[in-house]
């Protein structure tokens, strides 16, 4: 009887947490399909007469350019991070050299540095190099901020790959790079996709770096553009909700694509290989 009551309580708690997580999504989607007065009178009501006028108002502004900028910055930053972090992690996991563990510890320690303390020196450096309001410096900063966690996660996984597979490839005459490309990478699909999804989520939603280093309307990311967009349309809630809905769709689609690899990637490295 006690176990039965405990199960019911756990289910009620889980349902409550699920509803609390879905409520903002419901408000955002329903608000984007309603008029201003309808939303203010019944914030949680259903859109009885759905309309797309708020989406038209959002799309007719700088949204297409902001969306393109976010796609370029996210795609480039994540791709570069995956390439460099996987190579670095493979070297740290495979090669024996003096100070390897110390170097890995130093890389991991960089994860605790908050990005806000780096803004001023990076901005001064960007101004000196005439890179302010360019995608190059933002991509470089994003890659630098994502590298520590990416190297740590991949190095932990690469150490679990059975050594017998690596030795078999080396006996066949494969170099270290060939072993990495032909053996390690094909076995690392789950952690690589998980890392790509996690990093893409962070870059897509990042606001501080984008606001500081991207200053013109044509170069803003979607999240940075929405900040000014909300101020501009602060009396038109449905337009703001429509903008947020559009911003959510690409990253939601990315998560749907990688969700079957997500849990496997999160636990990658938990078990030791042979």
RODO-2510 file (C-alpha; in nm, 4 decimals, decimal comma):
residues 274
     n   res          X          Y          Z
     1     x     0,0000     0,0000     0,0000
     2     x     0,2810     0,2386     0,0909
     3     x     0,4649     0,1571    -0,2314
     4     x     0,1469     0,2229    -0,4290
     5     x     0,1007     0,5617    -0,2627
     6     x     0,4672     0,6450    -0,3304
     7     x     0,4264     0,5641    -0,6995
     8     x     0,1165     0,7827    -0,7238
     9     x     0,2955     1,0717    -0,5520
    10     x     0,5934     1,0390    -0,7863
    11     x     0,3642     1,0369    -1,0891
    12     x     0,1806     1,3447    -0,9655
    13     x     0,5104     1,5266    -0,9104
    14     x     0,6369     1,4302    -1,2565
    15     x     0,3119     1,5414    -1,4198
    16     x     0,3277     1,8720    -1,2317
    17     x     0,6854     1,9351    -1,3474
    18     x     0,5917     1,8423    -1,7049
    19     x     0,2958     2,0809    -1,7080
    20     x     0,5067     2,3608    -1,5580
    21     x     0,7644     2,3083    -1,8341
    22     x     0,5015     2,3020    -2,1110
    23     x     0,3046     2,6022    -1,9843
    24     x     0,5450     2,8683    -2,1226
    25     x     0,5437     2,6910    -2,4595
    26     x     0,1650     2,6904    -2,4637
    27     x     0,1492     3,0607    -2,3720
    28     x     0,4019     3,1451    -2,6437
    29     x     0,2250     2,9511    -2,9197
    30     x    -0,1285     3,0490    -2,8234
    31     x    -0,0313     3,4135    -2,7734
    32     x     0,1245     3,4306    -3,1194
    33     x    -0,2093     3,3299    -3,2747
    34     x    -0,4257     3,5816    -3,0873
    35     x    -0,4893     3,9539    -3,0814
    36     x    -0,3469     4,1894    -2,8214
    37     x    -0,6788     4,2449    -2,6425
    38     x    -0,7673     3,8768    -2,6452
    39     x    -0,4341     3,7860    -2,4906
    40     x    -0,4514     4,0553    -2,2199
    41     x    -0,8053     3,9553    -2,1238
    42     x    -0,7359     3,5796    -2,1163
    43     x    -0,3586     3,5078    -2,1066
    44     x    -0,4106     3,1332    -2,0728
    45     x    -0,7114     3,1044    -2,3012
    46     x    -0,7251     2,9129    -2,6258
    47     x    -0,7008     3,1038    -2,9567
    48     x    -1,0668     3,0802    -3,0609
    49     x    -0,9993     3,2690    -3,3867
    50     x    -0,6363     3,1901    -3,4781
    51     x    -0,4641     3,4445    -3,7012
    52     x    -0,1137     3,4757    -3,8473
    53     x    -0,0896     3,8536    -3,8498
    54     x     0,1704     3,8492    -3,5699
    55     x     0,3913     3,6149    -3,7736
    56     x     0,3604     3,8416    -4,0763
    57     x     0,4681     4,1409    -3,8683
    58     x     0,7683     3,9500    -3,7337
    59     x     0,8838     3,8080    -4,0667
    60     x     0,8492     4,1417    -4,2463
    61     x     1,1203     4,2952    -4,0255
    62     x     1,4827     4,1827    -3,9936
    63     x     1,3930     3,8278    -3,8964
    64     x     1,5161     3,6551    -4,2145
    65     x     1,8598     3,8169    -4,1845
    66     x     1,8801     3,7466    -3,8102
    67     x     1,7819     3,3856    -3,8702
    68     x     2,0483     3,3475    -4,1396
    69     x     2,3120     3,5009    -3,9122
    70     x     2,2222     3,2615    -3,6303
    71     x     2,2345     2,9623    -3,8630
    72     x     2,5764     3,0632    -3,9977
    73     x     2,7265     3,1386    -3,6564
    74     x     2,5840     2,8252    -3,4965
    75     x     2,6793     2,5937    -3,7805
    76     x     3,0324     2,7302    -3,8208
    77     x     3,1058     2,7464    -3,4473
    78     x     2,9795     2,3947    -3,3767
    79     x     3,1568     2,2421    -3,6785
    80     x     3,4921     2,4034    -3,5970
    81     x     3,4588     2,3077    -3,2312
    82     x     3,3848     1,9442    -3,3150
    83     x     3,6867     1,9174    -3,5452
    84     x     3,9423     2,0774    -3,3138
    85     x     3,8064     1,9327    -2,9884
    86     x     3,7905     1,5787    -3,1265
    87     x     4,1503     1,5986    -3,2509
    88     x     4,2681     1,7444    -2,9201
    89     x     4,0738     1,4879    -2,7185
    90     x     4,2125     1,2024    -2,9262
    91     x     4,5663     1,3234    -2,8654
    92     x     4,5074     1,3592    -2,4924
    93     x     4,3405     1,0196    -2,4685
    94     x     4,5776     0,8243    -2,6941
    95     x     4,9267     0,9692    -2,6591
    96     x     5,1452     0,9411    -2,3522
    97     x     5,3554     1,2517    -2,2851
    98     x     5,4823     1,4428    -1,9863
    99     x     5,2241     1,6751    -1,8350
   100     x     4,9278     1,5236    -2,0192
   101     x     4,7046     1,5004    -1,7137
   102     x     4,8068     1,8490    -1,6019
   103     x     4,7226     1,9882    -1,9452
   104     x     4,3828     1,8180    -1,9420
   105     x     4,3163     1,9541    -1,5932
   106     x     4,4042     2,3046    -1,7089
   107     x     4,1668     2,2706    -2,0050
   108     x     3,8880     2,1498    -1,7753
   109     x     3,9521     2,4376    -1,5326
   110     x     3,8747     2,6850    -1,8119
   111     x     3,5100     2,5789    -1,7903
   112     x     3,4687     2,7703    -1,4632
   113     x     3,5681     3,1059    -1,6159
   114     x     3,2490     3,3093    -1,6783
   115     x     3,2324     3,4624    -2,0267
   116     x     3,1452     3,8038    -1,8813
   117     x     3,5001     3,8535    -1,7479
   118     x     3,6388     3,8019    -2,0987
   119     x     3,4168     4,0538    -2,2752
   120     x     3,6265     4,3675    -2,2160
   121     x     3,9685     4,2253    -2,3133
   122     x     3,8206     4,0448    -2,6133
   123     x     3,6430     4,3609    -2,7238
   124     x     3,9664     4,5608    -2,7004
   125     x     4,1453     4,2922    -2,8996
   126     x     3,8685     4,2881    -3,1600
   127     x     3,8788     4,6656    -3,1919
   128     x     4,2564     4,6543    -3,2342
   129     x     4,2214     4,3962    -3,5125
   130     x     3,9231     4,5783    -3,6678
   131     x     3,7010     4,2718    -3,6224
   132     x     3,4115     4,4269    -3,4300
   133     x     3,0748     4,3651    -3,5977
   134     x     3,2131     4,0691    -3,7936
   135     x     3,1208     3,7027    -3,7751
   136     x     3,4843     3,5938    -3,7537
   137     x     3,5510     3,7216    -3,4044
   138     x     3,2187     3,5918    -3,2709
   139     x     3,2850     3,2452    -3,4140
   140     x     3,6367     3,2481    -3,2664
   141     x     3,5010     3,3428    -2,9235
   142     x     3,2285     3,0784    -2,9360
   143     x     3,4800     2,8110    -3,0351
   144     x     3,7132     2,9119    -2,7523
   145     x     3,4329     2,9009    -2,4959
   146     x     3,3031     2,5618    -2,6114
   147     x     3,6397     2,3875    -2,6450
   148     x     3,7076     2,3029    -2,2759
   149     x     3,3850     2,1101    -2,2193
   150     x     3,4038     1,9500    -2,5640
   151     x     3,7606     1,8255    -2,5109
   152     x     3,6733     1,6946    -2,1652
   153     x     3,3669     1,5037    -2,2837
   154     x     3,5315     1,3500    -2,5906
   155     x     3,8553     1,2600    -2,4107
   156     x     3,6520     1,0710    -2,1489
   157     x     3,4753     0,8768    -2,4237
   158     x     3,7830     0,8074    -2,6368
   159     x     3,9507     0,6416    -2,3376
   160     x     3,6689     0,3827    -2,3271
   161     x     3,7257     0,2609    -2,6842
   162     x     3,8704    -0,0918    -2,6649
   163     x     4,2437    -0,0808    -2,7182
   164     x     4,2266    -0,4048    -2,9169
   165     x     4,0455    -0,2222    -3,1989
   166     x     4,3162     0,0430    -3,2148
   167     x     4,5958    -0,2122    -3,2059
   168     x     4,4308    -0,4143    -3,4841
   169     x     4,4184    -0,1055    -3,7046
   170     x     4,7809    -0,0222    -3,6258
   171     x     4,8889    -0,3782    -3,7130
   172     x     4,7214    -0,3286    -4,0521
   173     x     4,9499    -0,0282    -4,1044
   174     x     4,7116     0,2565    -4,0175
   175     x     4,8658     0,5775    -3,8868
   176     x     4,7348     0,7534    -3,5773
   177     x     4,5282     0,9899    -3,7940
   178     x     4,3901     0,7011    -3,9995
   179     x     4,2963     0,5154    -3,6815
   180     x     4,1163     0,8262    -3,5624
   181     x     3,9265     0,8813    -3,8883
   182     x     3,8460     0,5185    -3,9724
   183     x     3,7965     0,3634    -3,6281
   184     x     3,7401     0,6245    -3,3596
   185     x     3,5089     0,8655    -3,5427
   186     x     3,2686     0,5953    -3,6712
   187     x     3,2418     0,4623    -3,3134
   188     x     3,1794     0,8098    -3,1690
   189     x     2,8546     0,9021    -3,3414
   190     x     2,6478     0,9319    -3,0227
   191     x     2,8849     1,1573    -2,8235
   192     x     2,9653     1,3716    -3,1270
   193     x     2,5981     1,4307    -3,2075
   194     x     2,5207     1,4948    -2,8406
   195     x     2,8034     1,7455    -2,8209
   196     x     2,6838     1,9127    -3,1401
   197     x     2,3299     1,9475    -3,0019
   198     x     2,4480     2,0828    -2,6652
   199     x     2,6846     2,3338    -2,8242
   200     x     2,4273     2,4394    -3,0823
   201     x     2,1728     2,5038    -2,8072
   202     x     2,4220     2,7243    -2,6254
   203     x     2,5319     2,9219    -2,9313
   204     x     2,1754     2,9688    -3,0554
   205     x     2,0594     3,1106    -2,7222
   206     x     2,3776     3,3058    -2,6393
   207     x     2,3111     3,6768    -2,5962
   208     x     2,6009     3,8581    -2,4269
   209     x     2,8717     3,8050    -2,6901
   210     x     2,6287     3,8670    -2,9755
   211     x     2,5054     4,1957    -2,8283
   212     x     2,8560     4,3278    -2,7595
   213     x     3,0382     4,2245    -3,0767
   214     x     2,7554     4,2449    -3,3345
   215     x     2,6308     4,6017    -3,3481
   216     x     2,4525     4,6605    -3,6791
   217     x     2,0992     4,5387    -3,7454
   218     x     2,2143     4,3330    -4,0435
   219     x     2,4682     4,1355    -3,8395
   220     x     2,2630     4,0570    -3,5257
   221     x     2,1742     3,7026    -3,4315
   222     x     1,8152     3,6002    -3,3748
   223     x     1,8378     3,6199    -2,9959
   224     x     2,0177     3,9552    -3,0016
   225     x     1,7679     4,0892    -3,2519
   226     x     1,4762     3,9731    -3,0394
   227     x     1,6051     4,1812    -2,7488
   228     x     1,5609     4,5025    -2,9438
   229     x     1,2569     4,3584    -3,1159
   230     x     1,0777     4,3213    -2,7826
   231     x     1,1535     4,6812    -2,6946
   232     x     1,0225     4,7926    -3,0290
   233     x     0,7044     4,5873    -2,9995
   234     x     0,6701     4,5946    -2,6219
   235     x     0,2987     4,6819    -2,6532
   236     x     0,2289     4,4091    -2,9079
   237     x     0,2659     4,0834    -2,7195
   238     x     0,1493     3,8529    -3,0041
   239     x     0,4289     3,9829    -3,2289
   240     x     0,6861     3,9135    -2,9574
   241     x     0,5398     3,5653    -2,9070
   242     x     0,5529     3,5016    -3,2815
   243     x     0,9175     3,6039    -3,2890
   244     x     0,9989     3,3705    -3,0033
   245     x     0,8130     3,0870    -3,1747
   246     x     1,0136     3,1329    -3,4932
   247     x     1,3373     3,1408    -3,2934
   248     x     1,2468     2,8132    -3,1208
   249     x     1,1649     2,6078    -3,4295
   250     x     1,5175     2,5487    -3,5739
   251     x     1,6724     2,4389    -3,2463
   252     x     1,3684     2,2232    -3,1665
   253     x     1,4095     2,0502    -3,5018
   254     x     1,7780     1,9934    -3,4257
   255     x     1,6929     1,8318    -3,0932
   256     x     1,4343     1,6045    -3,2558
   257     x     1,7010     1,4922    -3,5019
   258     x     1,9577     1,4129    -3,2321
   259     x     1,7373     1,2955    -2,9472
   260     x     1,7931     0,9237    -3,0059
   261     x     2,1655     0,9795    -2,9673
   262     x     2,1309     1,2220    -2,6772
   263     x     2,0999     0,9836    -2,3824
   264     x     2,3625     0,7468    -2,5219
   265     x     2,5994     1,0392    -2,5655
   266     x     2,5419     1,1703    -2,2133
   267     x     2,6457     0,8392    -2,0566
   268     x     2,9319     0,7814    -2,3014
   269     x     3,2517     0,7270    -2,1101
   270     x     3,0773     0,5848    -1,8048
   271     x     3,2015     0,2312    -1,8784
   272     x     3,5575     0,1290    -1,9385
   273     x     3,6541    -0,0534    -2,2545
   274     x     3,8700    -0,3601    -2,2781
***
